[in-house]
Amino acid sequence: MAFHLTSTAFKTSGRVPKRYTCEGEDISPPLAWSGAPAGTRSLVLLCDDPDAPAGTWHHWALFNIPAGTDHLDEGLARHDPSVKIRQAVNDFGRTGYGGPCPPPRHGVHHYHFKLLALDVEDLKLSERVRCAEVERAAKAHVLASAELIGLYSR
């Protein structure tokens, strides 16, 4: 079975609804996945915009997602001490999700939601780790990846 990442909010190469952007409620979209390979011990979810004027803009990074998890509900809280999942500091300078927010009249931007299946249970990273650091730390442990691309412009 192939590793797949989907959302009920938008299809791949579809427009991200305003609700999940800086022009809306700026909450994280619902995401679901299937087909994680055998040996998966944890998951990492990243969201990046490679079309940003200054280079790739990191919108979100979640890590230490337990291997048995198969979805994230809409509007994941930025901090929940009862959950093992950790969230990094995005390029907006906030922990958690920062939705699509391209400069006005800058054209269509592509938002890459990437799910990584890892061979380790815990990425031991600092409390205020940044999204790019999560991605670098995860690279050495990737068993498989799945991607969902959403589009947005203002």
N, CA, C and O of each residue as an XYZ file, in Angstrom:
616
protein
N       0.835     -1.177      0.000
C       0.000      0.000      0.000
C       0.886      1.249      0.000
O       1.858      1.322      0.752
N       0.556      2.213     -0.830
C       1.324      3.452     -0.918
C       0.989      4.378      0.252
O      -0.110      4.325      0.804
N       1.929      5.206      0.611
C       1.785      6.185      1.678
C       1.084      7.411      1.095
O       1.594      8.018      0.153
N      -0.083      7.787      1.642
C      -0.883      8.888      1.101
C      -1.251      9.885      2.188
O      -1.509      9.509      3.332
N      -1.273     11.172      1.812
C      -1.710     12.261      2.683
C      -2.859     12.968      1.984
O      -2.739     13.337      0.815
N      -3.977     13.163      2.689
C      -5.145     13.806      2.095
C      -5.763     14.797      3.081
O      -5.418     14.832      4.262
N      -6.685     15.598      2.554
C      -7.467     16.512      3.386
C      -8.891     16.553      2.847
O      -9.112     16.477      1.639
N      -9.838     16.671      3.742
C     -11.223     16.859      3.314
C     -11.475     18.324      2.964
O     -12.528     18.647      2.413
N     -10.543     19.209      3.268
C     -10.701     20.641      3.009
C     -10.307     21.034      1.582
O     -10.877     21.967      1.016
N      -9.334     20.326      1.002
C      -8.896     20.632     -0.361
C      -8.212     19.412     -0.957
O      -7.668     18.569     -0.242
N      -8.251     19.338     -2.266
C      -7.611     18.250     -3.002
C      -6.203     18.687     -3.402
O      -5.885     19.875     -3.366
N      -5.368     17.732     -3.779
C      -4.028     18.087     -4.218
C      -4.109     19.002     -5.438
O      -4.884     18.758     -6.363
N      -3.309     20.042     -5.422
C      -3.289     21.103     -6.426
C      -4.583     21.912     -6.446
O      -4.862     22.624     -7.410
N      -5.372     21.799     -5.377
C      -6.580     22.609     -5.233
C      -6.308     23.812     -4.354
O      -5.287     23.882     -3.669
N      -7.224     24.748     -4.381
C      -7.085     25.971     -3.589
C      -7.357     25.689     -2.107
O      -8.346     25.046     -1.754
N      -6.461     26.181     -1.253
C      -6.651     26.075      0.192
C      -7.778     27.040      0.562
O      -7.688     28.225      0.239
N      -8.831     26.572      1.228
C      -9.921     27.466      1.612
C      -9.446     28.595      2.530
O      -8.558     28.406      3.361
N     -10.048     29.759      2.364
C      -9.680     30.963      3.105
C      -9.644     30.736      4.623
O      -8.836     31.340      5.328
N     -10.510     29.878      5.105
C     -10.605     29.561      6.537
C      -9.243     29.171      7.139
O      -8.974     29.451      8.307
N      -8.395     28.527      6.337
C      -7.104     28.009      6.811
C      -5.940     28.952      6.514
O      -4.780     28.553      6.610
N      -6.242     30.203      6.154
C      -5.216     31.179      5.774
C      -5.230     32.377      6.710
O      -6.084     32.485      7.590
N      -4.271     33.278      6.507
C      -4.199     34.497      7.319
C      -5.365     35.431      7.034
O      -5.616     36.355      7.808
N      -6.073     35.210      5.948
C      -7.247     36.032      5.632
C      -8.520     35.454      6.254
O      -9.580     36.077      6.205
N      -8.409     34.275      6.832
C      -9.549     33.621      7.460
C      -9.290     33.414      8.938
O      -8.825     34.315      9.636
N      -9.596     32.213      9.404
C      -9.415     31.897     10.826
C      -7.989     31.471     11.161
O      -7.627     31.380     12.334
N      -7.181     31.212     10.139
C      -5.774     30.804     10.310
C      -5.650     29.578     11.212
O      -4.785     29.516     12.086
N      -6.530     28.607     10.982
C      -6.468     27.347     11.720
C      -5.950     26.250     10.796
O      -6.075     26.350      9.576
N      -5.378     25.221     11.369
C      -4.838     24.132     10.561
C      -5.966     23.319      9.928
O      -7.019     23.126     10.535
N      -5.735     22.845      8.699
C      -6.761     22.038      8.022
C      -6.785     20.608      8.559
O      -5.807     20.143      9.145
N      -7.905     19.913      8.357
C      -7.939     18.496      8.720
C      -7.061     17.711      7.743
O      -7.093     17.955      6.537
N      -6.294     16.787      8.260
C      -5.411     15.960      7.429
C      -5.555     14.502      7.852
O      -5.783     14.199      9.023
N      -5.419     13.616      6.887
C      -5.479     12.178      7.170
C      -4.463     11.474      6.291
O      -4.088     11.978      5.233
N      -4.018     10.296      6.739
C      -3.037      9.545      5.961
C      -3.230      8.057      6.165
O      -3.885      7.600      7.102
N      -2.631      7.327      5.247
C      -2.672      5.864      5.297
C      -1.432      5.323      4.609
O      -0.759      6.024      3.853
N      -1.146      4.056      4.890
C      -0.055      3.373      4.204
C       1.334      3.624      4.748
O       2.311      3.452      4.020
N       1.457      4.025      6.002
C       2.800      4.195      6.575
C       3.523      2.852      6.507
O       2.927      1.814      6.795
N       4.799      2.862      6.131
C       5.511      1.599      5.974
C       5.786      0.886      7.291
O       5.788      1.497      8.360
N       6.016     -0.408      7.194
C       6.422     -1.202      8.358
C       7.692     -0.580      8.930
O       8.554     -0.116      8.184
N       7.800     -0.573     10.225
C       8.980      0.000     10.870
C       8.820      1.469     11.232
O       9.719      2.057     11.834
N       7.686      2.073     10.873
C       7.451      3.473     11.227
C       7.288      3.570     12.741
O       6.461      2.879     13.337
N       8.094      4.442     13.352
C       8.025      4.619     14.808
C       7.463      5.981     15.202
O       7.005      6.167     16.330
N       7.500      6.931     14.269
C       6.876      8.240     14.498
C       6.721      8.929     13.153
O       7.224      8.460     12.133
N       6.009     10.059     13.173
C       5.758     10.828     11.958
C       6.107     12.287     12.191
O       6.076     12.782     13.318
N       6.439     12.963     11.098
C       6.683     14.405     11.099
C       5.802     14.991     10.010
O       5.692     14.425      8.922
N       5.176     16.125     10.299
C       4.392     16.839      9.296
C       4.987     18.218      9.122
O       5.217     18.934     10.096
N       5.238     18.590      7.873
C       5.815     19.890      7.545
C       4.886     20.611      6.578
O       4.187     19.971      5.793
N       4.875     21.936      6.631
C       4.175     22.730      5.628
C       5.076     23.898      5.259
O       5.449     24.706      6.111
N       5.421     23.977      3.973
C       6.345     24.999      3.481
C       5.800     25.654      2.219
O       5.022     25.056      1.476
N       6.224     26.895      1.992
C       5.904     27.634      0.770
C       7.209     27.964      0.052
O       7.896     28.910      0.438
N       7.565     27.202     -0.989
C       8.810     27.479     -1.709
C       8.723     28.699     -2.624
O       9.734     29.120     -3.185
N       7.524     29.274     -2.784
C       7.335     30.417     -3.676
C       7.479     31.761     -2.970
O       7.314     32.805     -3.602
N       7.782     31.755     -1.679
C       7.911     33.005     -0.924
C       9.044     33.855     -1.507
O      10.059     33.313     -1.947
N       8.880     35.177     -1.513
C       9.888     36.060     -2.116
C      11.299     35.897     -1.558
O      12.272     36.036     -2.298
N      11.424     35.605     -0.259
C      12.741     35.488      0.367
C      13.261     34.055      0.387
O      14.273     33.776      1.031
N      12.586     33.143     -0.307
C      12.960     31.731     -0.275
C      11.923     30.951      0.504
O      10.926     31.524      0.944
N      12.131     29.665      0.685
C      11.146     28.808      1.338
C      10.736     29.368      2.704
O      11.571     29.690      3.550
N       9.415     29.468      2.883
C       8.835     29.957      4.144
C       8.219     28.765      4.851
O       7.393     28.053      4.280
N       8.620     28.551      6.094
C       8.168     27.403      6.880
C       6.931     27.790      7.695
O       7.001     28.639      8.584
N       5.802     27.156      7.378
C       4.523     27.477      8.005
C       4.186     26.596      9.205
O       3.436     27.005     10.092
N       4.746     25.379      9.228
C       4.323     24.451     10.285
C       5.270     23.269     10.324
O       5.749     22.818      9.284
N       5.541     22.768     11.509
C       6.246     21.503     11.691
C       5.747     20.859     12.979
O       5.821     21.446     14.058
N       5.242     19.645     12.840
C       4.848     18.820     13.976
C       5.775     17.619     13.986
O       6.119     17.087     12.931
N       6.176     17.193     15.158
C       7.056     16.028     15.224
C       6.730     15.204     16.455
O       6.005     15.645     17.347
N       7.279     14.001     16.484
C       6.982     13.001     17.517
C       5.504     12.618     17.484
O       4.902     12.341     18.522
N       4.928     12.604     16.284
C       3.558     12.134     16.110
C       3.609     10.609     16.251
O       4.333      9.959     15.497
N       2.872     10.027     17.183
C       2.931      8.569     17.377
C       2.596      7.803     16.088
O       1.723      8.211     15.323
N       3.289      6.711     15.867
C       3.160      5.926     14.633
C       1.734      5.468     14.356
O       1.358      5.358     13.189
N       0.936      5.199     15.362
C      -0.431      4.728     15.149
C      -1.425      5.812     14.772
O      -2.577      5.510     14.459
N      -1.004      7.058     14.795
C      -1.879      8.175     14.448
C      -2.151      8.146     12.953
O      -1.247      7.885     12.159
N      -3.414      8.419     12.562
C      -3.738      8.409     11.127
C      -4.441      9.679     10.661
O      -4.884      9.760      9.515
N      -4.546     10.681     11.554
C      -5.165     11.942     11.136
C      -4.879     13.047     12.156
O      -4.456     12.790     13.283
N      -5.122     14.271     11.724
C      -5.105     15.433     12.607
C      -6.398     16.185     12.353
O      -6.738     16.470     11.205
N      -7.112     16.503     13.404
C      -8.348     17.256     13.263
C      -8.060     18.702     12.887
O      -6.962     19.212     13.111
N      -9.050     19.342     12.321
C      -8.977     20.765     12.010
C      -8.713     21.548     13.288
O      -9.215     21.205     14.358
N      -7.918     22.606     13.160
C      -7.702     23.509     14.279
C      -6.898     22.933     15.422
O      -7.247     23.144     16.583
N      -5.827     22.211     15.125
C      -4.974     21.644     16.170
C      -4.466     22.766     17.077
O      -3.949     23.775     16.597
N      -4.615     22.582     18.379
C      -4.163     23.585     19.351
C      -2.651     23.770     19.246
O      -1.921     22.813     18.986
N      -2.193     24.978     19.443
C      -0.751     25.280     19.368
C       0.019     24.636     20.514
O       1.165     24.223     20.335
N      -0.589     24.547     21.670
C       0.056     23.935     22.843
C      -0.956     23.043     23.544
O      -2.042     23.493     23.907
N      -0.606     21.801     23.730
C      -1.451     20.888     24.500
C      -0.517     19.942     25.236
O      -0.052     18.959     24.658
N      -0.234     20.223     26.505
C       0.727     19.412     27.257
C       0.316     17.953     27.428
O       1.151     17.114     27.768
N      -0.957     17.639     27.198
C      -1.409     16.252     27.348
C      -1.087     15.405     26.120
O      -1.274     14.188     26.141
N      -0.607     16.032     25.056
C      -0.320     15.330     23.803
C       1.185     15.236     23.594
O       1.912     16.196     23.849
N       1.649     14.088     23.133
C       3.083     13.889     22.906
C       3.592     14.668     21.693
O       4.773     15.006     21.613
N       2.695     14.948     20.757
C       3.082     15.667     19.536
C       3.633     17.041     19.911
O       3.054     17.757     20.726
N       4.751     17.387     19.306
C       5.351     18.707     19.533
C       5.262     19.531     18.258
O       5.253     18.987     17.154
N       5.197     20.851     18.421
C       5.143     21.761     17.291
C       6.305     22.735     17.372
O       6.684     23.185     18.453
N       6.860     23.051     16.222
C       8.020     23.939     16.153
C       7.589     25.387     15.951
O       6.416     25.681     15.716
N       8.555     26.271     16.048
C       8.354     27.696     15.789
C       8.438     27.908     14.285
O       9.428     27.540     13.652
N       7.390     28.504     13.716
C       7.357     28.734     12.267
C       8.066     30.049     11.911
O       8.563     30.754     12.790
N       8.103     30.361     10.628
C       8.805     31.575     10.188
C       8.042     32.859     10.500
O       8.559     33.951     10.264
N       6.821     32.746     11.025
C       6.107     33.911     11.547
C       6.555     34.208     12.976
O       6.171     35.225     13.554
N       7.384     33.299     13.553
C       7.875     33.468     14.911
C       6.950     32.912     15.972
O       7.123     33.200     17.156
N       5.945     32.102     15.558
C       4.978     31.524     16.486
C       5.074     30.007     16.476
O       5.397     29.404     15.453
N       4.796     29.403     17.604
C       4.706     27.949     17.671
C       3.397     27.522     17.025
O       2.357     28.144     17.245
N       3.447     26.462     16.230
C       2.246     25.921     15.621
C       2.036     26.373     14.193
O       2.957     26.834     13.520
N       0.807     26.231     13.753
C       0.422     26.489     12.368
C       0.317     27.979     12.065
O      -0.226     28.754     12.851
N       0.844     28.354     10.920
C       0.656     29.687     10.344
C       0.204     29.464      8.919
O       0.977     28.971      8.096
N      -1.015     29.810      8.614
C      -1.604     29.494      7.319
C      -1.023     30.278      6.157
O      -0.248     31.215      6.348
N      -1.408     29.880      4.942
C      -0.969     30.596      3.746
C      -1.244     32.096      3.867
O      -2.321     32.516      4.290
N      -0.243     32.887      3.485
C      -0.349     34.338      3.599
C       0.627     34.989      2.617
O       1.489     35.768      3.022
N       0.490     34.670      1.321
C       1.448     35.237      0.360
C       1.246     36.744      0.212
O       0.166     37.258      0.507
N       2.267     37.443     -0.238
C       2.095     38.883     -0.460
C       0.974     39.118     -1.483
O       0.835     38.352     -2.437
N       0.185     40.162     -1.286
C      -0.861     40.471     -2.274
C      -0.263     40.646     -3.676
O       0.826     41.196     -3.841
N      -0.992     40.170     -4.658
C      -0.612     40.280     -6.087
C       0.740     39.620     -6.392
O       1.431     40.036     -7.322
N       1.118     38.608     -5.625
C       2.383     37.901     -5.853
C       2.169     36.611     -6.636
O       3.109     35.848     -6.856
N       0.939     36.372     -7.050
C       0.646     35.159     -7.812
C       0.308     33.992     -6.905
O       0.203     34.122     -5.686
N       0.143     32.859     -7.542
C      -0.227     31.636     -6.831
C       0.995     31.045     -6.137
O       2.058     30.891     -6.740
N       0.824     30.719     -4.865
C       1.874     30.039     -4.104
C       1.440     28.595     -3.876
O       0.251     28.292     -3.783
N       2.440     27.710     -3.788
C       2.221     26.277     -3.589
C       2.607     25.919     -2.159
O       3.751     26.112     -1.748
N       1.644     25.398     -1.408
C       1.870     25.027     -0.010
C       2.020     23.516      0.072
O       1.069     22.767     -0.153
N       3.234     23.084      0.400
C       3.583     21.671      0.433
C       3.407     21.127      1.846
O       4.191     21.441      2.742
N       2.373     20.310      2.040
C       2.181     19.582      3.284
C       2.884     18.243      3.089
O       2.469     17.441      2.252
N       3.940     17.996      3.850
C       4.747     16.784      3.692
C       4.692     15.963      4.969
O       4.939     16.470      6.063
N       4.368     14.708      4.815
C       4.337     13.784      5.940
C       5.500     12.817      5.789
O       5.672     12.199      4.739
N       6.293     12.691      6.834
C       7.466     11.817      6.826
C       7.279     10.695      7.840
O       6.971     10.953      9.004
N       7.461      9.471      7.409
C       7.464      8.315      8.305
C       8.908      8.107      8.746
O       9.804      7.986      7.911
N       9.134      8.065     10.056
C      10.499      7.968     10.587
C      10.748      6.634     11.283
O       9.823      5.967     11.746
N      12.035      6.263     11.342
C      12.446      5.025     12.004
C      12.820      5.246     13.473
O      13.364      4.345     14.113
N      12.534      6.432     14.010
C      12.779      6.733     15.426
C      11.481      7.218     16.064
O      10.637      7.820     15.400
N      11.334      6.950     17.352
C      10.120      7.330     18.064
C      10.133      8.793     18.484
O       9.084      9.430     18.576
N      11.329      9.322     18.738
C      11.430     10.655     19.329
C      12.587     11.424     18.704
O      13.736     10.986     18.764
N      12.278     12.580     18.101
C      13.340     13.500     17.686
C      13.603     14.376     18.909
O      12.769     15.199     19.286
N      14.734     14.196     19.505
C      15.058     14.918     20.738
C      15.566     16.312     20.364
O      16.757     16.528     20.145
N      14.615     17.248     20.300
C      14.929     18.605     19.868
C      14.565     19.595     20.970
O      13.735     19.298     21.829
N      15.184     20.764     20.940
C      14.970     21.774     21.973
C      13.521     22.265     22.008
O      12.759     22.063     21.062
N      13.167     22.897     23.090
C      11.791     23.383     23.304
C      11.360     24.379     22.236
O      10.218     24.318     21.782
N      12.220     25.284     21.824
C      11.869     26.324     20.845
C      12.500     26.042     19.474
O      12.968     26.959     18.800
N      12.508     24.789     19.076
C      13.089     24.401     17.800
C      12.300     25.039     16.649
O      11.086     25.219     16.742
N      12.996     25.373     15.581
C      12.366     25.983     14.401
C      12.020     24.891     13.388
O      12.599     23.805     13.401
N      11.075     25.199     12.521
C      10.600     24.225     11.525
C      11.730     23.661     10.673
O      11.794     22.451     10.455
N      12.610     24.511     10.194
C      13.706     24.045      9.338
C      14.615     23.066     10.072
O      15.150     22.144      9.457
N      14.797     23.253     11.374
C      15.627     22.343     12.168
C      14.952     20.976     12.310
O      15.623     19.945     12.303
N      13.634     20.974     12.437
C      12.901     19.705     12.505
C      13.111     18.934     11.206
O      13.391     17.736     11.223
N      12.974     19.627     10.088
C      13.150     18.971      8.788
C      14.553     18.390      8.649
O      14.712     17.259      8.189
N      15.571     19.153      9.042
C      16.957     18.659      8.960
C      17.161     17.432      9.844
O      17.778     16.457      9.415
N      16.650     17.470     11.067
C      16.815     16.345     12.002
C      16.096     15.099     11.498
O      16.586     13.986     11.688
N      14.956     15.269     10.865
C      14.163     14.133     10.382
C      14.790     13.448      9.179
O      14.621     12.241      9.006
N      15.502     14.180      8.353
C      16.021     13.641      7.078
C      16.800     12.337      7.232
O      16.713     11.465      6.368
N      17.543     12.194      8.296
C      18.364     10.993      8.492
C      17.536      9.768      8.878
O      18.066      8.658      8.938
N      16.247      9.959      9.137
C      15.415      8.866      9.645
C      14.203      8.540      8.773
O      13.343      7.764      9.189
N      14.118      9.114      7.577
C      12.926      8.971      6.733
C      12.846      7.586      6.092
O      13.771      7.141      5.413
N      11.712      6.917      6.326
C      11.408      5.641      5.675
C      10.570      5.860      4.415
O      10.726      5.147      3.424
N       9.680      6.853      4.465
C       8.796      7.165      3.335
C       8.241      8.568      3.534
O       8.261      9.109      4.640
N       7.746      9.148      2.446
C       7.126     10.469      2.542
C       5.886     10.518      1.659
O       5.773      9.799      0.666
N       4.969     11.381      2.048
C       3.751     11.618      1.282
C       3.546     13.127      1.248
O       3.960     13.837      2.165
N       2.906     13.615      0.186
C       2.785     15.064      0.039
C       1.413     15.437     -0.515
O       0.833     14.735     -1.343
N       0.921     16.567     -0.024
C      -0.318     17.174     -0.482
C       0.010     18.637     -0.737
O       0.516     19.323      0.151
N      -0.274     19.120     -1.942
C       0.040     20.504     -2.290
C      -1.255     21.290     -2.452
O      -2.134     20.916     -3.227
N      -1.355     22.391     -1.701
C      -2.484     23.300     -1.816
C      -2.029     24.607     -2.410
O      -0.875     25.000     -2.235
N      -2.911     25.287     -3.110
C      -2.580     26.542     -3.772
C      -3.314     27.693     -3.081
O      -4.425     27.527     -2.578
N      -2.663     28.875     -3.069
C      -3.334     30.052     -2.533
C      -2.679     31.303     -3.093
O      -1.468     31.342     -3.311
N      -3.496     32.326     -3.324
C      -3.010     33.645     -3.762
C      -3.910     34.707     -3.147
O      -5.042     34.432     -2.749
N      -3.380     35.936     -3.077
C      -4.177     37.057     -2.549
C      -4.175     38.181     -3.567
O      -4.784     39.226     -3.335
